[in-house]
Amino acid sequence: MTTRLDLPTPAPLLSPRAWRVWLLLALLLGVLVPLLNLALPAGHPLHLSDYAVSLVAKIMCYAICALAMDLIWGYAGILSLGHGLFFALGGYVMGMYLMRQIGRDGQYQSDLPDFMVFLDWKALPWHWSLSDSFAATLVLVLAVPGLVAFVFGWFAFRSRIKGVYFSIITQALTYAAMLLFFRNETGLGGNNGFTDFKRILGLPLATPETRMVLFVLTAAVLLGGYLGGRWLVGSKYGRILMAIRDAENRVMFCGYSPLPYKLSIWVISAMLCGVAGALYVPQVGIINPSEMSPANSIEMAIWAAVGGRATLVGPIVGAFLVNGAKSVLTVYAPEFWLYCLGALFIAVTLYLPQGVVGWFMRKGGRS
């Protein structure tokens, strides 16, 4: 007589309460914000200014990066200090398309971007070949960061590089890429990068309607990315990732190879950062090599640590808290911002090791 084995029922994607919060945020970002910005006149007390909309949109792009960081650091135990590279690569791919959209409206009235005319370039370099196609741009926004991440991750994970050594190598990678992009010979704008964008899909970027569409699209990617992350970490794949994080040698003893799991989540995280960069550029209006600076990548880790790793919602909250404080302090006390950021990171490390969201979850008895 055989004994029937009952497998545990898979946990729901979100609890009923979490679904209500998610839907509330979707209505707030997708309906209420556009109404307050577009439907109400500027003098109305409830009017939401264009500055506030652009600030929230920028922070949402950062929150997508924080979500990507949590997938690899919180659930796979891989601390990357080079994710700013993938963010910038997605931004550069979108920036190339936006530069081609300028057409002859540039300062030199040439089919070539202004910086190429200034440097006496006669034709577009080979890597600009698909930059006039929006469909190709969407593919490359995912493919370029994904390919770079795959090649780097294949050699790093195959060599079983981990811990602080992996973090240092990722930081060196993004720093080397930043130095490369600073060179004019790359045909990517040198230290000035790309700016002065005018249109996307033939529509002017400067209009409130276009900016609001980009805002809503960014919110949709953030909320959808959160749901996708919840599904991913709640699956068997996610449980194996957490097992690799906690005891990689035991996972190998059980017959699982960590390489495909670590490599795949690494590539997914990189592509998510690339999407964030592509959404960031048309809303901020500029992309240059400074986005690849190691400090930007370190800030992504700080957002995840402040909000709470391995929670998914924590890094999103951390991105809003840190960047909201940065927006205020850089206006009223810019010389103290970096000291405040360092003090915040130290305080969280010492007193809130599970982050702000982790602390609230523990206080609520759910940790």
SEZADO-320881 format. One record per residue (C-alpha): residue number from 1; chain; x, y, z; residue in three letters. Coordinates in pm, whole numbers, plus 50000, padded with zeros to 5 digits. Layout:
<torvos>
+-----+------+-------+-------+-------+------+
! pos ! unit !  east ! north !    up ! code !
+-----+------+-------+-------+-------+------+
! NUM !    A !     X !     Y !     Z !  Ala !
...
+-----+------+-------+-------+-------+------+
</torvos>
This chain:
<torvos>
+-----+------+-------+-------+-------+------+
! pos ! unit !  east ! north !    up ! code !
+-----+------+-------+-------+-------+------+
!   1 !    A ! 50000 ! 50000 ! 50000 !  Met !
!   2 !    A ! 50145 ! 50332 ! 49892 !  Thr !
!   3 !    A ! 50113 ! 50644 ! 50100 !  Thr !
!   4 !    A ! 49982 ! 50950 ! 49925 !  Arg !
!   5 !    A ! 50211 ! 51250 ! 49952 !  Leu !
!   6 !    A ! 50023 ! 51579 ! 49974 !  Asp !
!   7 !    A ! 50231 ! 51870 ! 49855 !  Leu !
!   8 !    A ! 50185 ! 52203 ! 50031 !  Pro !
!   9 !    A ! 49943 ! 52443 ! 49869 !  Thr !
!  10 !    A ! 50133 ! 52721 ! 49688 !  Pro !
!  11 !    A ! 50109 ! 53052 ! 49870 !  Ala !
!  12 !    A ! 49900 ! 53322 ! 49699 !  Pro !
!  13 !    A ! 50085 ! 53586 ! 49504 !  Leu !
!  14 !    A ! 49962 ! 53856 ! 49744 !  Leu !
!  15 !    A ! 49742 ! 53855 ! 50050 !  Ser !
!  16 !    A ! 49399 ! 54021 ! 50019 !  Pro !
!  17 !    A ! 49530 ! 54321 ! 50214 !  Arg !
!  18 !    A ! 49836 ! 54348 ! 49991 !  Ala !
!  19 !    A ! 49617 ! 54329 ! 49680 !  Trp !
!  20 !    A ! 49412 ! 54620 ! 49812 !  Arg !
!  21 !    A ! 49726 ! 54826 ! 49870 !  Val !
!  22 !    A ! 49856 ! 54735 ! 49523 !  Trp !
!  23 !    A ! 49529 ! 54837 ! 49357 !  Leu !
!  24 !    A ! 49520 ! 55158 ! 49559 !  Leu !
!  25 !    A ! 49870 ! 55247 ! 49440 !  Leu !
!  26 !    A ! 49775 ! 55161 ! 49081 !  Ala !
!  27 !    A ! 49476 ! 55397 ! 49101 !  Leu !
!  28 !    A ! 49685 ! 55667 ! 49268 !  Leu !
!  29 !    A ! 49965 ! 55658 ! 49013 !  Leu !
!  30 !    A ! 49761 ! 55572 ! 48705 !  Gly !
!  31 !    A ! 49450 ! 55783 ! 48760 !  Val !
!  32 !    A ! 49474 ! 56034 ! 49044 !  Leu !
!  33 !    A ! 49817 ! 56178 ! 48960 !  Val !
!  34 !    A ! 49728 ! 56241 ! 48592 !  Pro !
!  35 !    A ! 49404 ! 56408 ! 48699 !  Leu !
!  36 !    A ! 49574 ! 56632 ! 48956 !  Leu !
!  37 !    A ! 49840 ! 56730 ! 48704 !  Asn !
!  38 !    A ! 49646 ! 56763 ! 48378 !  Leu !
!  39 !    A ! 49287 ! 56835 ! 48474 !  Ala !
!  40 !    A ! 49341 ! 57093 ! 48749 !  Leu !
!  41 !    A ! 49479 ! 57440 ! 48664 !  Pro !
!  42 !    A ! 49812 ! 57550 ! 48803 !  Ala !
!  43 !    A ! 49652 ! 57782 ! 49058 !  Gly !
!  44 !    A ! 49433 ! 57511 ! 49211 !  His !
!  45 !    A ! 49538 ! 57403 ! 49564 !  Pro !
!  46 !    A ! 49526 ! 57035 ! 49463 !  Leu !
!  47 !    A ! 49723 ! 57082 ! 49141 !  His !
!  48 !    A ! 50027 ! 56857 ! 49117 !  Leu !
!  49 !    A ! 50316 ! 57045 ! 48956 !  Ser !
!  50 !    A ! 50520 ! 56916 ! 48665 !  Asp !
!  51 !    A ! 50826 ! 56923 ! 48891 !  Tyr !
!  52 !    A ! 50659 ! 56692 ! 49143 !  Ala !
!  53 !    A ! 50552 ! 56453 ! 48867 !  Val !
!  54 !    A ! 50902 ! 56439 ! 48719 !  Ser !
!  55 !    A ! 51056 ! 56389 ! 49064 !  Leu !
!  56 !    A ! 50826 ! 56097 ! 49148 !  Val !
!  57 !    A ! 50887 ! 55948 ! 48802 !  Ala !
!  58 !    A ! 51263 ! 55966 ! 48853 !  Lys !
!  59 !    A ! 51238 ! 55802 ! 49194 !  Ile !
!  60 !    A ! 51017 ! 55528 ! 49049 !  Met !
!  61 !    A ! 51295 ! 55452 ! 48799 !  Cys !
!  62 !    A ! 51535 ! 55424 ! 49093 !  Tyr !
!  63 !    A ! 51283 ! 55203 ! 49274 !  Ala !
!  64 !    A ! 51284 ! 54962 ! 48978 !  Ile !
!  65 !    A ! 51664 ! 54941 ! 49015 !  Cys !
!  66 !    A ! 51624 ! 54880 ! 49390 !  Ala !
!  67 !    A ! 51379 ! 54599 ! 49311 !  Leu !
!  68 !    A ! 51633 ! 54449 ! 49071 !  Ala !
!  69 !    A ! 51900 ! 54475 ! 49341 !  Met !
!  70 !    A ! 51679 ! 54292 ! 49591 !  Asp !
!  71 !    A ! 51629 ! 54000 ! 49353 !  Leu !
!  72 !    A ! 52001 ! 53928 ! 49344 !  Ile !
!  73 !    A ! 52115 ! 54050 ! 49686 !  Trp !
!  74 !    A ! 51816 ! 53975 ! 49902 !  Gly !
!  75 !    A ! 51717 ! 53642 ! 49750 !  Tyr !
!  76 !    A ! 52036 ! 53510 ! 49591 !  Ala !
!  77 !    A ! 52297 ! 53664 ! 49821 !  Gly !
!  78 !    A ! 52481 ! 53833 ! 49532 !  Ile !
!  79 !    A ! 52588 ! 54187 ! 49621 !  Leu !
!  80 !    A ! 52651 ! 54386 ! 49306 !  Ser !
!  81 !    A ! 52827 ! 54721 ! 49317 !  Leu !
!  82 !    A ! 52805 ! 54765 ! 48942 !  Gly !
!  83 !    A ! 52435 ! 54771 ! 48859 !  His !
!  84 !    A ! 52467 ! 55134 ! 48755 !  Gly !
!  85 !    A ! 52628 ! 54998 ! 48439 !  Leu !
!  86 !    A ! 52312 ! 54812 ! 48334 !  Phe !
!  87 !    A ! 52097 ! 55112 ! 48420 !  Phe !
!  88 !    A ! 52319 ! 55333 ! 48204 !  Ala !
!  89 !    A ! 52329 ! 55085 ! 47915 !  Leu !
!  90 !    A ! 51950 ! 55083 ! 47894 !  Gly !
!  91 !    A ! 51956 ! 55461 ! 47912 !  Gly !
!  92 !    A ! 52214 ! 55492 ! 47635 !  Tyr !
!  93 !    A ! 52014 ! 55262 ! 47406 !  Val !
!  94 !    A ! 51706 ! 55480 ! 47453 !  Met !
!  95 !    A ! 51919 ! 55794 ! 47426 !  Gly !
!  96 !    A ! 52051 ! 55687 ! 47086 !  Met !
!  97 !    A ! 51695 ! 55649 ! 46960 !  Tyr !
!  98 !    A ! 51597 ! 55989 ! 47100 !  Leu !
!  99 !    A ! 51901 ! 56151 ! 46938 !  Met !
! 100 !    A ! 51797 ! 56010 ! 46601 !  Arg !
! 101 !    A ! 51446 ! 56148 ! 46660 !  Gln !
! 102 !    A ! 51590 ! 56501 ! 46670 !  Ile !
! 103 !    A ! 51654 ! 56480 ! 46294 !  Gly !
! 104 !    A ! 51748 ! 56813 ! 46140 !  Arg !
! 105 !    A ! 51615 ! 57015 ! 46435 !  Asp !
! 106 !    A ! 51957 ! 57019 ! 46595 !  Gly !
! 107 !    A ! 52192 ! 57313 ! 46608 !  Gln !
! 108 !    A ! 52379 ! 57207 ! 46293 !  Tyr !
! 109 !    A ! 52066 ! 57098 ! 46102 !  Gln !
! 110 !    A ! 52227 ! 56768 ! 46009 !  Ser !
! 111 !    A ! 52103 ! 56410 ! 45999 !  Asp !
! 112 !    A ! 52389 ! 56328 ! 46234 !  Leu !
! 113 !    A ! 52365 ! 56413 ! 46606 !  Pro !
! 114 !    A ! 52517 ! 56750 ! 46691 !  Asp !
! 115 !    A ! 52813 ! 56607 ! 46881 !  Phe !
! 116 !    A ! 52914 ! 56400 ! 46577 !  Met !
! 117 !    A ! 52900 ! 56706 ! 46353 !  Val !
! 118 !    A ! 53111 ! 56897 ! 46605 !  Phe !
! 119 !    A ! 53370 ! 56615 ! 46607 !  Leu !
! 120 !    A ! 53367 ! 56603 ! 46224 !  Asp !
! 121 !    A ! 53215 ! 56258 ! 46194 !  Trp !
! 122 !    A ! 53099 ! 56183 ! 45838 !  Lys !
! 123 !    A ! 52863 ! 55892 ! 45905 !  Ala !
! 124 !    A ! 52699 ! 55706 ! 46186 !  Leu !
! 125 !    A ! 52914 ! 55431 ! 46342 !  Pro !
! 126 !    A ! 52799 ! 55069 ! 46309 !  Trp !
! 127 !    A ! 52647 ! 55046 ! 46656 !  His !
! 128 !    A ! 52396 ! 55319 ! 46565 !  Trp !
! 129 !    A ! 52252 ! 55108 ! 46282 !  Ser !
! 130 !    A ! 51923 ! 55020 ! 46454 !  Leu !
! 131 !    A ! 51889 ! 55339 ! 46654 !  Ser !
! 132 !    A ! 51618 ! 55483 ! 46428 !  Asp !
! 133 !    A ! 51379 ! 55194 ! 46501 !  Ser !
! 134 !    A ! 51169 ! 55211 ! 46819 !  Phe !
! 135 !    A ! 51094 ! 54837 ! 46803 !  Ala !
! 136 !    A ! 51465 ! 54755 ! 46778 !  Ala !
! 137 !    A ! 51534 ! 54996 ! 47062 !  Thr !
! 138 !    A ! 51289 ! 54814 ! 47288 !  Leu !
! 139 !    A ! 51462 ! 54484 ! 47211 !  Val !
! 140 !    A ! 51810 ! 54630 ! 47265 !  Leu !
! 141 !    A ! 51709 ! 54789 ! 47597 !  Val !
! 142 !    A ! 51675 ! 54432 ! 47723 !  Leu !
! 143 !    A ! 51936 ! 54263 ! 47505 !  Ala !
! 144 !    A ! 52237 ! 54489 ! 47565 !  Val !
! 145 !    A ! 52235 ! 54485 ! 47948 !  Pro !
! 146 !    A ! 52130 ! 54119 ! 47941 !  Gly !
! 147 !    A ! 52414 ! 54017 ! 47711 !  Leu !
! 148 !    A ! 52677 ! 54208 ! 47909 !  Val !
! 149 !    A ! 52544 ! 54055 ! 48230 !  Ala !
! 150 !    A ! 52539 ! 53707 ! 48078 !  Phe !
! 151 !    A ! 52900 ! 53721 ! 47957 !  Val !
! 152 !    A ! 53029 ! 53868 ! 48282 !  Phe !
! 153 !    A ! 52818 ! 53639 ! 48500 !  Gly !
! 154 !    A ! 52910 ! 53326 ! 48307 !  Trp !
! 155 !    A ! 53281 ! 53369 ! 48377 !  Phe !
! 156 !    A ! 53233 ! 53499 ! 48733 !  Ala !
! 157 !    A ! 52988 ! 53236 ! 48856 !  Phe !
! 158 !    A ! 53160 ! 52956 ! 48666 !  Arg !
! 159 !    A ! 53479 ! 53050 ! 48850 !  Ser !
! 160 !    A ! 53279 ! 53049 ! 49176 !  Arg !
! 161 !    A ! 53370 ! 53405 ! 49257 !  Ile !
! 162 !    A ! 53147 ! 53525 ! 49536 !  Lys !
! 163 !    A ! 53123 ! 53755 ! 49836 !  Gly !
! 164 !    A ! 53331 ! 54068 ! 49857 !  Val !
! 165 !    A ! 53547 ! 53959 ! 49563 !  Tyr !
! 166 !    A ! 53245 ! 53954 ! 49334 !  Phe !
! 167 !    A ! 53134 ! 54296 ! 49460 !  Ser !
! 168 !    A ! 53478 ! 54446 ! 49391 !  Ile !
! 169 !    A ! 53488 ! 54300 ! 49041 !  Ile !
! 170 !    A ! 53144 ! 54442 ! 48956 !  Thr !
! 171 !    A ! 53257 ! 54781 ! 49081 !  Gln !
! 172 !    A ! 53569 ! 54761 ! 48867 !  Ala !
! 173 !    A ! 53355 ! 54662 ! 48565 !  Leu !
! 174 !    A ! 53129 ! 54965 ! 48588 !  Thr !
! 175 !    A ! 53424 ! 55196 ! 48649 !  Tyr !
! 176 !    A ! 53605 ! 55064 ! 48342 !  Ala !
! 177 !    A ! 53288 ! 55109 ! 48136 !  Ala !
! 178 !    A ! 53254 ! 55466 ! 48262 !  Met !
! 179 !    A ! 53608 ! 55547 ! 48149 !  Leu !
! 180 !    A ! 53536 ! 55390 ! 47810 !  Leu !
! 181 !    A ! 53217 ! 55592 ! 47760 !  Phe !
! 182 !    A ! 53401 ! 55913 ! 47846 !  Phe !
! 183 !    A ! 53606 ! 55874 ! 47526 !  Arg !
! 184 !    A ! 53480 ! 56059 ! 47217 !  Asn !
! 185 !    A ! 53597 ! 55778 ! 46989 !  Glu !
! 186 !    A ! 53313 ! 55554 ! 47108 !  Thr !
! 187 !    A ! 53059 ! 55772 ! 46926 !  Gly !
! 188 !    A ! 52847 ! 55798 ! 47240 !  Leu !
! 189 !    A ! 52880 ! 56165 ! 47321 !  Gly !
! 190 !    A ! 53190 ! 56151 ! 47540 !  Gly !
! 191 !    A ! 53165 ! 56318 ! 47879 !  Asn !
! 192 !    A ! 52857 ! 56517 ! 47772 !  Asn !
! 193 !    A ! 52657 ! 56212 ! 47671 !  Gly !
! 194 !    A ! 52318 ! 56268 ! 47506 !  Phe !
! 195 !    A ! 52076 ! 56552 ! 47573 !  Thr !
! 196 !    A ! 51846 ! 56804 ! 47404 !  Asp !
! 197 !    A ! 51589 ! 56535 ! 47321 !  Phe !
! 198 !    A ! 51282 ! 56659 ! 47136 !  Lys !
! 199 !    A ! 51054 ! 56370 ! 47035 !  Arg !
! 200 !    A ! 50963 ! 56011 ! 47103 !  Ile !
! 201 !    A ! 50760 ! 55820 ! 46844 !  Leu !
! 202 !    A ! 50715 ! 56153 ! 46669 !  Gly !
! 203 !    A ! 50549 ! 56311 ! 46975 !  Leu !
! 204 !    A ! 50710 ! 56611 ! 47146 !  Pro !
! 205 !    A ! 50864 ! 56522 ! 47481 !  Leu !
! 206 !    A ! 50807 ! 56866 ! 47633 !  Ala !
! 207 !    A ! 50427 ! 56838 ! 47647 !  Thr !
! 208 !    A ! 50259 ! 56746 ! 47978 !  Pro !
! 209 !    A ! 50060 ! 56471 ! 47806 !  Glu !
! 210 !    A ! 50370 ! 56291 ! 47679 !  Thr !
! 211 !    A ! 50541 ! 56319 ! 48014 !  Arg !
! 212 !    A ! 50234 ! 56184 ! 48188 !  Met !
! 213 !    A ! 50224 ! 55883 ! 47955 !  Val !
! 214 !    A ! 50586 ! 55813 ! 48048 !  Leu !
! 215 !    A ! 50499 ! 55858 ! 48416 !  Phe !
! 216 !    A ! 50213 ! 55607 ! 48399 !  Val !
! 217 !    A ! 50429 ! 55364 ! 48200 !  Leu !
! 218 !    A ! 50701 ! 55386 ! 48466 !  Thr !
! 219 !    A ! 50445 ! 55321 ! 48739 !  Ala !
! 220 !    A ! 50312 ! 55021 ! 48545 !  Ala !
! 221 !    A ! 50662 ! 54874 ! 48510 !  Val !
! 222 !    A ! 50730 ! 54926 ! 48882 !  Leu !
! 223 !    A ! 50403 ! 54769 ! 48997 !  Leu !
! 224 !    A ! 50425 ! 54491 ! 48739 !  Gly !
! 225 !    A ! 50789 ! 54428 ! 48829 !  Gly !
! 226 !    A ! 50690 ! 54389 ! 49192 !  Tyr !
! 227 !    A ! 50426 ! 54130 ! 49104 !  Leu !
! 228 !    A ! 50670 ! 53950 ! 48877 !  Gly !
! 229 !    A ! 50928 ! 53947 ! 49154 !  Gly !
! 230 !    A ! 50675 ! 53808 ! 49402 !  Arg !
! 231 !    A ! 50584 ! 53531 ! 49159 !  Trp !
! 232 !    A ! 50949 ! 53453 ! 49093 !  Leu !
! 233 !    A ! 51063 ! 53428 ! 49455 !  Val !
! 234 !    A ! 50752 ! 53234 ! 49555 !  Gly !
! 235 !    A ! 50814 ! 52964 ! 49297 !  Ser !
! 236 !    A ! 51041 ! 52660 ! 49320 !  Lys !
! 237 !    A ! 51301 ! 52865 ! 49136 !  Tyr !
! 238 !    A ! 51291 ! 53129 ! 49410 !  Gly !
! 239 !    A ! 51319 ! 52870 ! 49687 !  Arg !
! 240 !    A ! 51629 ! 52727 ! 49525 !  Ile !
! 241 !    A ! 51774 ! 53077 ! 49497 !  Leu !
! 242 !    A ! 51723 ! 53131 ! 49869 !  Met !
! 243 !    A ! 51876 ! 52792 ! 49941 !  Ala !
! 244 !    A ! 52181 ! 52890 ! 49736 !  Ile !
! 245 !    A ! 52198 ! 53215 ! 49933 !  Arg !
! 246 !    A ! 52189 ! 53037 ! 50267 !  Asp !
! 247 !    A ! 52386 ! 52718 ! 50197 !  Ala !
! 248 !    A ! 52527 ! 52685 ! 49846 !  Glu !
! 249 !    A ! 52735 ! 52377 ! 49925 !  Asn !
! 250 !    A ! 52430 ! 52190 ! 50055 !  Arg !
! 251 !    A ! 52239 ! 52277 ! 49740 !  Val !
! 252 !    A ! 52521 ! 52131 ! 49532 !  Met !
! 253 !    A ! 52518 ! 51819 ! 49752 !  Phe !
! 254 !    A ! 52145 ! 51782 ! 49676 !  Cys !
! 255 !    A ! 52222 ! 51767 ! 49305 !  Gly !
! 256 !    A ! 52148 ! 52125 ! 49196 !  Tyr !
! 257 !    A ! 52402 ! 52328 ! 49004 !  Ser !
! 258 !    A ! 52400 ! 52689 ! 49133 !  Pro !
! 259 !    A ! 52537 ! 52826 ! 48804 !  Leu !
! 260 !    A ! 52214 ! 52842 ! 48596 !  Pro !
! 261 !    A ! 52015 ! 52984 ! 48888 !  Tyr !
! 262 !    A ! 52264 ! 53254 ! 48980 !  Lys !
! 263 !    A ! 52331 ! 53341 ! 48617 !  Leu !
! 264 !    A ! 51963 ! 53364 ! 48523 !  Ser !
! 265 !    A ! 51862 ! 53587 ! 48817 !  Ile !
! 266 !    A ! 52168 ! 53801 ! 48749 !  Trp !
! 267 !    A ! 52060 ! 53853 ! 48386 !  Val !
! 268 !    A ! 51698 ! 53920 ! 48484 !  Ile !
! 269 !    A ! 51811 ! 54180 ! 48736 !  Ser !
! 270 !    A ! 52037 ! 54347 ! 48478 !  Ala !
! 271 !    A ! 51757 ! 54365 ! 48220 !  Met !
! 272 !    A ! 51523 ! 54517 ! 48479 !  Leu !
! 273 !    A ! 51782 ! 54787 ! 48546 !  Cys !
! 274 !    A ! 51812 ! 54845 ! 48171 !  Gly !
! 275 !    A ! 51435 ! 54904 ! 48148 !  Val !
! 276 !    A ! 51461 ! 55151 ! 48436 !  Ala !
! 277 !    A ! 51736 ! 55339 ! 48253 !  Gly !
! 278 !    A ! 51534 ! 55349 ! 47931 !  Ala !
! 279 !    A ! 51238 ! 55502 ! 48118 !  Leu !
! 280 !    A ! 51463 ! 55743 ! 48307 !  Tyr !
! 281 !    A ! 51629 ! 55909 ! 48007 !  Val !
! 282 !    A ! 51327 ! 56062 ! 47825 !  Pro !
! 283 !    A ! 51189 ! 56192 ! 48154 !  Gln !
! 284 !    A ! 51510 ! 56343 ! 48290 !  Val !
! 285 !    A ! 51637 ! 56456 ! 47950 !  Gly !
! 286 !    A ! 52000 ! 56350 ! 47971 !  Ile !
! 287 !    A ! 52227 ! 56046 ! 47991 !  Ile !
! 288 !    A ! 52603 ! 56059 ! 48035 !  Asn !
! 289 !    A ! 52882 ! 55836 ! 48172 !  Pro !
! 290 !    A ! 52839 ! 55972 ! 48525 !  Ser !
! 291 !    A ! 52540 ! 55737 ! 48558 !  Glu !
! 292 !    A ! 52796 ! 55454 ! 48559 !  Met !
! 293 !    A ! 52991 ! 55595 ! 48852 !  Ser !
! 294 !    A ! 53052 ! 55344 ! 49133 !  Pro !
! 295 !    A ! 52877 ! 55582 ! 49376 !  Ala !
! 296 !    A ! 52548 ! 55536 ! 49189 !  Asn !
! 297 !    A ! 52575 ! 55158 ! 49214 !  Ser !
! 298 !    A ! 52654 ! 55180 ! 49584 !  Ile !
! 299 !    A ! 52345 ! 55395 ! 49634 !  Glu !
! 300 !    A ! 52132 ! 55116 ! 49486 !  Met !
! 301 !    A ! 52263 ! 54882 ! 49755 !  Ala !
! 302 !    A ! 52185 ! 55147 ! 50017 !  Ile !
! 303 !    A ! 51824 ! 55174 ! 49897 !  Trp !
! 304 !    A ! 51783 ! 54798 ! 49937 !  Ala !
! 305 !    A ! 51951 ! 54794 ! 50279 !  Ala !
! 306 !    A ! 51752 ! 55088 ! 50413 !  Val !
! 307 !    A ! 51419 ! 54950 ! 50297 !  Gly !
! 308 !    A ! 51487 ! 54591 ! 50387 !  Gly !
! 309 !    A ! 51636 ! 54310 ! 50182 !  Arg !
! 310 !    A ! 51442 ! 54000 ! 50079 !  Ala !
! 311 !    A ! 51107 ! 54181 ! 50104 !  Thr !
! 312 !    A ! 51077 ! 54329 ! 49751 !  Leu !
! 313 !    A ! 50864 ! 54613 ! 49884 !  Val !
! 314 !    A ! 51144 ! 54723 ! 50118 !  Gly !
! 315 !    A ! 51391 ! 54837 ! 49851 !  Pro !
! 316 !    A ! 51110 ! 55031 ! 49679 !  Ile !
! 317 !    A ! 51035 ! 55209 ! 50007 !  Val !
! 318 !    A ! 51407 ! 55262 ! 50062 !  Gly !
! 319 !    A ! 51447 ! 55422 ! 49718 !  Ala !
! 320 !    A ! 51166 ! 55668 ! 49794 !  Phe !
! 321 !    A ! 51295 ! 55745 ! 50145 !  Leu !
! 322 !    A ! 51658 ! 55800 ! 50047 !  Val !
! 323 !    A ! 51591 ! 55992 ! 49726 !  Asn !
! 324 !    A ! 51315 ! 56196 ! 49888 !  Gly !
! 325 !    A ! 51557 ! 56299 ! 50163 !  Ala !
! 326 !    A ! 51823 ! 56367 ! 49899 !  Lys !
! 327 !    A ! 51589 ! 56598 ! 49707 !  Ser !
! 328 !    A ! 51521 ! 56799 ! 50022 !  Val !
! 329 !    A ! 51872 ! 56810 ! 50167 !  Leu !
! 330 !    A ! 52047 ! 56892 ! 49841 !  Thr !
! 331 !    A ! 51831 ! 57207 ! 49826 !  Val !
! 332 !    A ! 51861 ! 57324 ! 50188 !  Tyr !
! 333 !    A ! 52192 ! 57170 ! 50298 !  Ala !
! 334 !    A ! 52375 ! 57025 ! 49998 !  Pro !
! 335 !    A ! 52711 ! 57011 ! 50176 !  Glu !
! 336 !    A ! 52572 ! 56773 ! 50441 !  Phe !
! 337 !    A ! 52392 ! 56526 ! 50215 !  Trp !
! 338 !    A ! 52675 ! 56274 ! 50177 !  Leu !
! 339 !    A ! 52738 ! 56279 ! 50552 !  Tyr !
! 340 !    A ! 52369 ! 56214 ! 50615 !  Cys !
! 341 !    A ! 52368 ! 55928 ! 50362 !  Leu !
! 342 !    A ! 52669 ! 55766 ! 50526 !  Gly !
! 343 !    A ! 52520 ! 55810 ! 50874 !  Ala !
! 344 !    A ! 52192 ! 55660 ! 50754 !  Leu !
! 345 !    A ! 52364 ! 55353 ! 50614 !  Phe !
! 346 !    A ! 52564 ! 55302 ! 50936 !  Ile !
! 347 !    A ! 52253 ! 55346 ! 51151 !  Ala !
! 348 !    A ! 52054 ! 55096 ! 50944 !  Val !
! 349 !    A ! 52341 ! 54845 ! 50953 !  Thr !
! 350 !    A ! 52375 ! 54870 ! 51332 !  Leu !
! 351 !    A ! 52018 ! 54914 ! 51449 !  Tyr !
! 352 !    A ! 51792 ! 54803 ! 51161 !  Leu !
! 353 !    A ! 51970 ! 54510 ! 50995 !  Pro !
! 354 !    A ! 51642 ! 54406 ! 50830 !  Gln !
! 355 !    A ! 51566 ! 54759 ! 50709 !  Gly !
! 356 !    A ! 51269 ! 54982 ! 50773 !  Val !
! 357 !    A ! 51012 ! 54743 ! 50628 !  Val !
! 358 !    A ! 51171 ! 54447 ! 50805 !  Gly !
! 359 !    A ! 51146 ! 54637 ! 51135 !  Trp !
! 360 !    A ! 50776 ! 54708 ! 51081 !  Phe !
! 361 !    A ! 50713 ! 54346 ! 50986 !  Met !
! 362 !    A ! 50888 ! 54228 ! 51300 !  Arg !
! 363 !    A ! 50695 ! 54473 ! 51516 !  Lys !
! 364 !    A ! 50375 ! 54346 ! 51358 !  Gly !
! 365 !    A ! 50465 ! 53988 ! 51444 !  Gly !
! 366 !    A ! 50504 ! 53877 ! 51083 !  Arg !
! 367 !    A ! 50880 ! 53830 ! 51065 !  Ser !
+-----+------+-------+-------+-------+------+
</torvos>
